[in-house]
Amino acid sequence: KINNNNFFLSSIVTFIAIMVLESKINHILLRKILLSLTLILLSLCLFFIKVKIYFVIFFLMLASFPWLKHRSFSHSIFAIIVIYFLLKQIEIIYNISNLSFFGTIGYASHLFLGDLFTKSGIPLFYPISNKKYSLGYFRVGSFFNNALEILIVVILVGSIIFSTIKI
């Protein structure tokens, strides 16, 4: 049996180290390779320590994301469904209350409160259709867009914290 505290602490430290390293690499191919290999290695480690297969599948799925065209499968309704299913399995296995709900809301909010309102839009029904849907004309990286994104994140995080506090 894994000591969950050590495993989660190690995971967080490793994630931060990978993000720092990844941000320093300028070559796109090297960044993709680093991210994918790291997530594949994590998947293998989880498999060998006999973690439920849903974790392994989840991290293998994440390992494929750097190789997908941006705003393709990862920005579709099908990705939201897959993420919900995987998070629900993890929630059931480890008895983590509301993981699938909050995880799916967090992921979907990125799509429906952010990217859907940009000029480039998102392919909601990918891979069935490549048609991109857009409800706005925000430019990614603009001051207004960044300020709005920060406000929404603060509201969502505040909502999560408020809902988990036992009164």
Z-matrix of the N, CA and C atoms (Angstrom, degrees):
N
C 1 1.460
C 2 1.521 1 109.11
N 3 1.330 2 114.98 1 140.80
C 4 1.460 3 121.92 2 -178.37
C 5 1.526 4 108.78 3 -83.64
N 6 1.317 5 116.00 4 142.34
C 7 1.451 6 120.42 5 169.40
C 8 1.526 7 105.83 6 -78.50
N 9 1.341 8 116.16 7 105.49
C 10 1.469 9 120.88 8 -173.71
C 11 1.516 10 113.04 9 -58.45
N 12 1.339 11 117.66 10 -38.46
C 13 1.467 12 119.68 11 -179.17
C 14 1.517 13 110.96 12 -61.96
N 15 1.336 14 117.15 13 -46.43
C 16 1.466 15 120.37 14 178.73
C 17 1.523 16 111.44 15 -65.89
N 18 1.321 17 117.22 16 -40.45
C 19 1.457 18 120.89 17 -179.07
C 20 1.528 19 110.68 18 -63.64
N 21 1.333 20 116.73 19 -47.95
C 22 1.456 21 119.82 20 -178.29
C 23 1.526 22 111.52 21 -67.95
N 24 1.323 23 117.76 22 -39.56
C 25 1.458 24 120.71 23 177.04
C 26 1.525 25 110.12 24 -62.79
N 27 1.323 26 116.58 25 -45.24
C 28 1.466 27 120.72 26 177.55
C 29 1.518 28 111.09 27 -61.64
N 30 1.319 29 116.87 28 -39.26
C 31 1.464 30 120.98 29 179.14
C 32 1.522 31 110.95 30 -63.32
N 33 1.318 32 116.79 31 -43.42
C 34 1.464 33 120.72 32 -178.96
C 35 1.525 34 110.51 33 -65.80
N 36 1.331 35 117.04 34 -45.96
C 37 1.472 36 120.80 35 179.29
C 38 1.527 37 110.29 36 -62.10
N 39 1.324 38 116.65 37 -43.52
C 40 1.463 39 120.96 38 179.23
C 41 1.521 40 110.66 39 -63.25
N 42 1.318 41 117.33 40 -43.59
C 43 1.464 42 121.59 41 179.49
C 44 1.525 43 110.39 42 -59.75
N 45 1.319 44 117.04 43 -46.17
C 46 1.470 45 120.69 44 179.96
C 47 1.526 46 110.40 45 -62.89
N 48 1.340 47 116.71 46 -42.92
C 49 1.465 48 120.25 47 179.86
C 50 1.530 49 110.76 48 -63.15
N 51 1.315 50 117.04 49 -40.93
C 52 1.466 51 120.91 50 179.65
C 53 1.529 52 110.29 51 -65.50
N 54 1.327 53 117.27 52 -42.75
C 55 1.463 54 120.27 53 -179.94
C 56 1.530 55 111.09 54 -64.07
N 57 1.333 56 117.20 55 -39.78
C 58 1.466 57 120.13 56 178.06
C 59 1.519 58 109.65 57 -64.95
N 60 1.333 59 117.02 58 -47.22
C 61 1.461 60 121.64 59 179.20
C 62 1.522 61 110.77 60 -62.18
N 63 1.327 62 116.12 61 -44.57
C 64 1.467 63 120.99 62 -178.70
C 65 1.524 64 110.93 63 -62.55
N 66 1.317 65 117.63 64 -36.44
C 67 1.464 66 120.16 65 -179.24
C 68 1.529 67 112.21 66 -69.97
N 69 1.330 68 117.11 67 -20.86
C 70 1.471 69 121.18 68 -179.08
C 71 1.528 70 112.51 69 -87.42
N 72 1.330 71 116.70 70 -14.86
C 73 1.472 72 120.61 71 -179.16
C 74 1.524 73 108.35 72 -88.73
N 75 1.321 74 116.45 73 122.79
C 76 1.464 75 120.71 74 -177.91
C 77 1.524 76 113.10 75 -91.40
N 78 1.303 77 117.95 76 -24.22
C 79 1.459 78 121.23 77 -176.62
C 80 1.529 79 109.62 78 -76.94
N 81 1.320 80 117.33 79 121.52
C 82 1.462 81 122.70 80 -174.11
C 83 1.527 82 111.77 81 -60.47
N 84 1.321 83 117.89 82 -44.26
C 85 1.457 84 120.62 83 -179.26
C 86 1.531 85 111.01 84 -62.39
N 87 1.320 86 117.32 85 -42.39
C 88 1.473 87 120.37 86 179.14
C 89 1.524 88 111.02 87 -64.74
N 90 1.312 89 117.42 88 -38.07
C 91 1.463 90 120.86 89 177.84
C 92 1.523 91 110.51 90 -63.13
N 93 1.321 92 116.68 91 -44.93
C 94 1.464 93 120.39 92 179.31
C 95 1.521 94 110.70 93 -62.01
N 96 1.330 95 116.13 94 -45.12
C 97 1.465 96 120.79 95 -179.89
C 98 1.522 97 110.47 96 -61.92
N 99 1.340 98 117.41 97 -46.39
C 100 1.463 99 121.42 98 -179.48
C 101 1.525 100 111.45 99 -59.30
N 102 1.324 101 116.64 100 -49.94
C 103 1.460 102 120.01 101 -179.28
C 104 1.526 103 111.75 102 -62.63
N 105 1.313 104 117.17 103 -46.42
C 106 1.458 105 120.66 104 -178.28
C 107 1.525 106 111.94 105 -64.93
N 108 1.324 107 117.23 106 -46.30
C 109 1.464 108 120.14 107 179.99
C 110 1.523 109 111.60 108 -63.95
N 111 1.310 110 116.92 109 -37.91
C 112 1.464 111 120.32 110 177.92
C 113 1.524 112 110.75 111 -62.88
N 114 1.317 113 116.69 112 -45.70
C 115 1.459 114 120.06 113 -179.60
C 116 1.534 115 111.79 114 -69.92
N 117 1.321 116 117.36 115 -33.84
C 118 1.471 117 120.23 116 175.59
C 119 1.528 118 109.75 117 -67.30
N 120 1.329 119 116.72 118 -42.76
C 121 1.469 120 120.71 119 177.49
C 122 1.527 121 110.70 120 -61.50
N 123 1.323 122 116.54 121 -42.85
C 124 1.463 123 119.73 122 176.61
C 125 1.526 124 110.37 123 -61.50
N 126 1.318 125 117.95 124 -41.58
C 127 1.464 126 121.85 125 178.02
C 128 1.526 127 111.02 126 -60.33
N 129 1.325 128 115.78 127 -44.82
C 130 1.469 129 119.45 128 179.12
C 131 1.527 130 111.52 129 -63.78
N 132 1.328 131 116.49 130 -42.27
C 133 1.470 132 119.97 131 177.97
C 134 1.523 133 110.55 132 -60.57
N 135 1.311 134 116.17 133 -44.55
C 136 1.461 135 120.14 134 178.92
C 137 1.523 136 111.01 135 -63.14
N 138 1.322 137 116.48 136 -39.52
C 139 1.461 138 120.63 137 178.78
C 140 1.532 139 110.76 138 -63.52
N 141 1.334 140 116.84 139 -45.24
C 142 1.460 141 120.70 140 -176.66
C 143 1.526 142 113.47 141 -71.05
N 144 1.321 143 117.39 142 -25.54
C 145 1.464 144 117.94 143 176.09
C 146 1.529 145 110.47 144 -91.89
N 147 1.313 146 114.64 145 11.97
C 148 1.460 147 123.40 146 172.47
C 149 1.530 148 114.07 147 62.84
N 150 1.343 149 114.59 148 41.70
C 151 1.459 150 120.31 149 171.68
C 152 1.521 151 106.85 150 -77.01
N 153 1.297 152 116.91 151 151.72
C 154 1.465 153 120.53 152 -179.45
C 155 1.527 154 110.52 153 -52.43
N 156 1.304 155 115.68 154 145.49
C 157 1.461 156 122.83 155 -173.28
C 158 1.533 157 112.47 156 -61.37
N 159 1.330 158 118.01 157 -24.20
C 160 1.462 159 120.39 158 -179.46
C 161 1.526 160 111.94 159 -63.10
N 162 1.338 161 116.66 160 -35.39
C 163 1.462 162 119.87 161 175.95
C 164 1.520 163 110.37 162 -64.54
N 165 1.312 164 115.21 163 -44.73
C 166 1.466 165 120.84 164 -178.87
C 167 1.527 166 109.64 165 -60.96
N 168 1.317 167 116.96 166 -46.87
C 169 1.468 168 121.50 167 179.63
C 170 1.524 169 110.45 168 -61.76
N 171 1.336 170 116.63 169 -42.74
C 172 1.463 171 120.88 170 -179.22
C 173 1.524 172 110.98 171 -58.37
N 174 1.348 173 117.71 172 -47.13
C 175 1.459 174 120.02 173 -177.69
C 176 1.531 175 112.04 174 -74.62
N 177 1.322 176 117.69 175 -29.54
C 178 1.467 177 119.46 176 173.47
C 179 1.530 178 110.27 177 -66.87
N 180 1.325 179 116.04 178 -38.22
C 181 1.454 180 119.82 179 177.02
C 182 1.533 181 109.88 180 -62.81
N 183 1.330 182 116.60 181 -44.35
C 184 1.464 183 120.12 182 177.92
C 185 1.530 184 111.29 183 -62.43
N 186 1.321 185 117.55 184 -33.02
C 187 1.470 186 121.46 185 179.96
C 188 1.524 187 111.41 186 -65.09
N 189 1.316 188 117.51 187 -25.30
C 190 1.472 189 120.38 188 179.75
C 191 1.527 190 112.30 189 -82.48
N 192 1.332 191 118.38 190 -20.18
C 193 1.463 192 121.50 191 -174.76
C 194 1.531 193 114.35 192 -58.26
N 195 1.347 194 120.04 193 -40.73
C 196 1.479 195 117.39 194 -179.68
C 197 1.531 196 113.64 195 -61.48
N 198 1.312 197 117.77 196 -21.13
C 199 1.465 198 121.39 197 -176.53
C 200 1.526 199 112.15 198 -93.41
N 201 1.317 200 116.73 199 -9.61
C 202 1.455 201 120.24 200 178.31
C 203 1.527 202 109.40 201 -83.93
N 204 1.299 203 115.76 202 151.27
C 205 1.458 204 120.34 203 175.12
C 206 1.522 205 107.26 204 -63.20
N 207 1.338 206 115.72 205 136.82
C 208 1.459 207 119.00 206 -179.32
C 209 1.517 208 110.15 207 -61.39
N 210 1.305 209 115.13 208 142.50
C 211 1.465 210 122.64 209 -176.72
C 212 1.527 211 111.62 210 58.92
N 213 1.302 212 115.26 211 47.46
C 214 1.469 213 119.82 212 172.62
C 215 1.529 214 106.45 213 -117.48
N 216 1.332 215 118.68 214 -116.84
C 217 1.466 216 121.34 215 -175.81
C 218 1.518 217 112.42 216 -57.18
N 219 1.325 218 117.55 217 -41.11
C 220 1.470 219 120.37 218 -176.24
C 221 1.526 220 112.79 219 -65.90
N 222 1.325 221 117.52 220 -12.14
C 223 1.461 222 121.85 221 -179.96
C 224 1.533 223 110.91 222 -113.81
N 225 1.318 224 116.79 223 30.21
C 226 1.462 225 120.38 224 -178.05
C 227 1.525 226 110.87 225 -118.24
N 228 1.313 227 115.09 226 166.04
C 229 1.458 228 121.07 227 176.89
C 230 1.525 229 109.87 228 -62.33
N 231 1.318 230 117.46 229 -33.26
C 232 1.466 231 120.58 230 -179.24
C 233 1.530 232 111.63 231 -65.15
N 234 1.317 233 117.03 232 -36.01
C 235 1.470 234 120.14 233 176.62
C 236 1.522 235 110.01 234 -65.21
N 237 1.318 236 117.23 235 -39.10
C 238 1.467 237 120.88 236 178.05
C 239 1.526 238 110.14 237 -61.62
N 240 1.328 239 116.54 238 -42.22
C 241 1.472 240 121.00 239 179.52
C 242 1.523 241 110.71 240 -64.81
N 243 1.325 242 117.37 241 -44.25
C 244 1.470 243 121.24 242 179.21
C 245 1.527 244 110.45 243 -62.17
N 246 1.321 245 116.71 244 -44.96
C 247 1.464 246 120.73 245 -179.75
C 248 1.526 247 110.13 246 -64.24
N 249 1.323 248 117.74 247 -41.64
C 250 1.461 249 119.94 248 177.35
C 251 1.531 250 110.27 249 -59.88
N 252 1.332 251 116.87 250 -47.55
C 253 1.467 252 120.81 251 -178.20
C 254 1.530 253 111.24 252 -59.80
N 255 1.313 254 116.96 253 -46.64
C 256 1.466 255 120.08 254 -179.33
C 257 1.533 256 111.37 255 -65.92
N 258 1.325 257 116.99 256 -42.95
C 259 1.471 258 119.54 257 178.43
C 260 1.525 259 111.41 258 -66.40
N 261 1.321 260 117.95 259 -34.09
C 262 1.470 261 121.36 260 177.94
C 263 1.526 262 110.26 261 -64.37
N 264 1.323 263 117.15 262 -40.79
C 265 1.464 264 119.92 263 178.19
C 266 1.528 265 110.80 264 -63.69
N 267 1.331 266 116.17 265 -42.43
C 268 1.464 267 120.58 266 178.51
C 269 1.532 268 109.58 267 -64.70
N 270 1.315 269 117.06 268 -40.64
C 271 1.470 270 121.98 269 177.98
C 272 1.522 271 111.34 270 -59.75
N 273 1.319 272 116.64 271 -45.03
C 274 1.460 273 121.62 272 -179.33
C 275 1.532 274 110.84 273 -67.12
N 276 1.316 275 116.25 274 -45.91
C 277 1.462 276 120.82 275 -176.80
C 278 1.530 277 111.67 276 -62.57
N 279 1.320 278 116.47 277 -44.07
C 280 1.467 279 120.59 278 -174.29
C 281 1.520 280 113.45 279 -104.64
N 282 1.326 281 116.88 280 7.61
C 283 1.456 282 122.08 281 176.81
C 284 1.530 283 111.45 282 52.85
N 285 1.329 284 115.94 283 49.95
C 286 1.458 285 122.11 284 178.78
C 287 1.529 286 107.05 285 -100.45
N 288 1.309 287 116.35 286 112.15
C 289 1.463 288 120.96 287 -176.63
C 290 1.526 289 111.76 288 -63.12
N 291 1.317 290 115.91 289 131.39
C 292 1.467 291 124.50 290 170.85
C 293 1.532 292 115.48 291 63.04
N 294 1.318 293 119.17 292 15.97
C 295 1.468 294 120.73 293 179.37
C 296 1.526 295 110.80 294 -59.34
N 297 1.331 296 116.43 295 -47.62
C 298 1.469 297 119.04 296 -177.46
C 299 1.523 298 111.13 297 -66.20
N 300 1.326 299 116.87 298 -38.23
C 301 1.467 300 120.23 299 179.91
C 302 1.526 301 110.99 300 -64.52
N 303 1.338 302 116.78 301 -55.75
C 304 1.460 303 119.88 302 -176.83
C 305 1.527 304 112.11 303 -68.53
N 306 1.337 305 117.07 304 -37.25
C 307 1.461 306 119.90 305 178.60
C 308 1.518 307 111.70 306 -64.44
N 309 1.324 308 116.19 307 -42.85
C 310 1.459 309 120.70 308 179.80
C 311 1.531 310 111.16 309 -69.87
N 312 1.320 311 117.00 310 -40.84
C 313 1.470 312 120.77 311 177.14
C 314 1.529 313 109.60 312 -61.48
N 315 1.327 314 116.31 313 -43.41
C 316 1.466 315 120.23 314 179.27
C 317 1.517 316 111.75 315 -61.75
N 318 1.315 317 116.13 316 -45.48
C 319 1.468 318 120.09 317 -179.33
C 320 1.531 319 110.65 318 -67.83
N 321 1.326 320 116.08 319 -45.59
C 322 1.469 321 120.05 320 -178.25
C 323 1.527 322 111.35 321 -66.47
N 324 1.335 323 117.46 322 -32.41
C 325 1.463 324 118.99 323 179.76
C 326 1.522 325 111.25 324 -65.13
N 327 1.318 326 116.50 325 -32.63
C 328 1.467 327 120.77 326 174.95
C 329 1.524 328 110.11 327 -59.22
N 330 1.326 329 115.61 328 -38.48
C 331 1.463 330 119.55 329 -178.92
C 332 1.527 331 112.38 330 -80.88
N 333 1.348 332 116.05 331 -50.47
C 334 1.462 333 120.04 332 -170.20
C 335 1.524 334 114.38 333 -87.53
N 336 1.317 335 118.09 334 -19.46
C 337 1.465 336 119.99 335 176.91
C 338 1.521 337 111.65 336 -106.60
N 339 1.305 338 116.86 337 -5.70
C 340 1.458 339 120.43 338 -178.32
C 341 1.510 340 112.25 339 -123.89
N 342 1.322 341 115.91 340 -81.06
C 343 1.461 342 121.10 341 -171.01
C 344 1.526 343 114.35 342 -63.03
N 345 1.315 344 117.90 343 -28.89
C 346 1.462 345 120.61 344 178.56
C 347 1.532 346 111.42 345 -65.15
N 348 1.333 347 117.07 346 -24.73
C 349 1.461 348 121.98 347 -177.65
C 350 1.528 349 113.10 348 -96.34
N 351 1.323 350 116.86 349 12.09
C 352 1.466 351 120.13 350 175.75
C 353 1.518 352 109.36 351 -95.62
N 354 1.321 353 115.73 352 164.08
C 355 1.463 354 120.94 353 179.64
C 356 1.524 355 111.96 354 -60.78
N 357 1.340 356 116.66 355 -37.58
C 358 1.465 357 119.23 356 -175.91
C 359 1.521 358 113.08 357 -78.33
N 360 1.339 359 119.29 358 -20.84
C 361 1.457 360 121.83 359 175.36
C 362 1.520 361 113.60 360 66.52
N 363 1.344 362 115.03 361 -170.56
C 364 1.464 363 121.30 362 -179.98
C 365 1.525 364 110.39 363 -137.92
N 366 1.337 365 116.78 364 148.95
C 367 1.468 366 120.76 365 177.50
C 368 1.528 367 110.33 366 -85.18
N 369 1.316 368 117.89 367 84.76
C 370 1.462 369 122.38 368 -173.98
C 371 1.521 370 114.00 369 -54.75
N 372 1.310 371 117.93 370 -34.20
C 373 1.460 372 120.71 371 -173.52
C 374 1.532 373 113.27 372 -109.47
N 375 1.333 374 116.30 373 20.55
C 376 1.460 375 120.57 374 176.67
C 377 1.522 376 108.18 375 -61.80
N 378 1.297 377 122.90 376 136.72
C 379 1.454 378 131.96 377 9.90
C 380 1.531 379 114.83 378 -92.52
N 381 1.331 380 117.65 379 3.02
C 382 1.463 381 119.90 380 178.82
C 383 1.519 382 110.64 381 -67.34
N 384 1.335 383 116.00 382 -39.95
C 385 1.460 384 121.21 383 -179.43
C 386 1.523 385 109.63 384 -140.37
N 387 1.323 386 116.49 385 141.33
C 388 1.460 387 121.90 386 176.72
C 389 1.529 388 112.12 387 -90.61
N 390 1.336 389 117.17 388 -1.55
C 391 1.462 390 120.95 389 -177.57
C 392 1.524 391 109.65 390 -61.63
N 393 1.339 392 114.99 391 129.15
C 394 1.463 393 120.39 392 179.50
C 395 1.516 394 109.86 393 -96.64
N 396 1.331 395 114.95 394 136.28
C 397 1.458 396 121.98 395 178.87
C 398 1.522 397 109.04 396 -106.33
N 399 1.318 398 115.27 397 138.41
C 400 1.459 399 121.23 398 -179.59
C 401 1.519 400 109.14 399 -141.08
N 402 1.332 401 116.29 400 134.60
C 403 1.461 402 121.49 401 178.39
C 404 1.526 403 112.20 402 -111.85
N 405 1.309 404 116.81 403 10.59
C 406 1.449 405 117.82 404 -176.79
C 407 1.510 406 112.25 405 -158.69
N 408 1.298 407 112.64 406 -175.83
C 409 1.454 408 118.93 407 -176.96
C 410 1.524 409 111.55 408 -131.87
N 411 1.351 410 115.57 409 30.84
C 412 1.462 411 118.98 410 176.85
C 413 1.515 412 109.88 411 -71.49
N 414 1.301 413 115.23 412 142.56
C 415 1.449 414 120.95 413 176.03
C 416 1.529 415 107.81 414 -95.88
N 417 1.309 416 117.35 415 127.32
C 418 1.464 417 121.79 416 179.58
C 419 1.520 418 108.59 417 -60.55
N 420 1.343 419 116.10 418 129.13
C 421 1.451 420 120.86 419 178.07
C 422 1.514 421 114.51 420 92.61
N 423 1.337 422 117.47 421 -3.80
C 424 1.463 423 118.85 422 178.98
C 425 1.530 424 109.69 423 -72.74
N 426 1.328 425 117.23 424 159.16
C 427 1.467 426 121.53 425 -179.09
C 428 1.526 427 110.48 426 -57.58
N 429 1.326 428 116.80 427 -48.59
C 430 1.465 429 120.80 428 -178.17
C 431 1.523 430 111.10 429 -61.71
N 432 1.309 431 116.23 430 -44.66
C 433 1.458 432 120.69 431 -179.66
C 434 1.525 433 110.75 432 -61.99
N 435 1.330 434 117.89 433 -44.92
C 436 1.457 435 121.32 434 179.65
C 437 1.528 436 111.57 435 -64.96
N 438 1.336 437 117.60 436 -41.56
C 439 1.465 438 121.31 437 179.17
C 440 1.524 439 110.66 438 -64.37
N 441 1.326 440 116.91 439 -42.15
C 442 1.461 441 121.56 440 178.73
C 443 1.525 442 110.24 441 -63.89
N 444 1.310 443 116.98 442 -41.82
C 445 1.463 444 121.42 443 179.32
C 446 1.530 445 110.77 444 -62.05
N 447 1.322 446 117.29 445 -44.00
C 448 1.466 447 121.11 446 179.01
C 449 1.530 448 110.14 447 -62.93
N 450 1.324 449 117.48 448 -43.18
C 451 1.459 450 121.57 449 178.94
C 452 1.534 451 111.24 450 -59.93
N 453 1.313 452 116.89 451 -45.92
C 454 1.464 453 120.90 452 -179.46
C 455 1.526 454 110.55 453 -64.29
N 456 1.324 455 117.90 454 -42.34
C 457 1.465 456 121.39 455 179.02
C 458 1.524 457 110.01 456 -62.40
N 459 1.329 458 117.94 457 -43.78
C 460 1.466 459 121.42 458 179.25
C 461 1.532 460 110.32 459 -61.67
N 462 1.326 461 117.36 460 -42.63
C 463 1.464 462 120.92 461 178.94
C 464 1.527 463 110.62 462 -63.99
N 465 1.339 464 117.47 463 -44.32
C 466 1.466 465 120.26 464 -179.68
C 467 1.527 466 111.82 465 -65.71
N 468 1.315 467 117.15 466 -45.11
C 469 1.469 468 120.16 467 178.98
C 470 1.526 469 109.87 468 -63.37
N 471 1.320 470 116.69 469 -42.60
C 472 1.462 471 120.19 470 176.67
C 473 1.515 472 112.10 471 -60.11
N 474 1.328 473 116.46 472 -40.65
C 475 1.467 474 120.88 473 178.00
C 476 1.523 475 111.45 474 -63.41
N 477 1.311 476 116.03 475 -42.03
C 478 1.468 477 120.06 476 179.25
C 479 1.522 478 110.20 477 -64.81
N 480 1.320 479 117.45 478 -46.66
C 481 1.471 480 120.87 479 179.74
C 482 1.523 481 109.87 480 -62.07
N 483 1.337 482 117.44 481 -46.08
C 484 1.461 483 121.34 482 -179.26
C 485 1.535 484 111.16 483 -61.10
N 486 1.333 485 116.31 484 -40.35
C 487 1.474 486 119.49 485 -177.21
C 488 1.519 487 112.95 486 -73.60
N 489 1.327 488 117.83 487 -19.81
C 490 1.469 489 119.62 488 -179.02
C 491 1.527 490 113.11 489 -95.21
N 492 1.336 491 116.94 490 -11.79
C 493 1.460 492 120.12 491 178.68
C 494 1.534 493 108.45 492 -74.35
N 495 1.311 494 114.59 493 128.70
C 496 1.475 495 120.30 494 178.33
C 497 1.519 496 108.38 495 -87.30
N 498 1.321 497 115.48 496 116.43
C 499 1.477 498 119.21 497 -178.72
C 500 1.511 499 109.31 498 -98.48
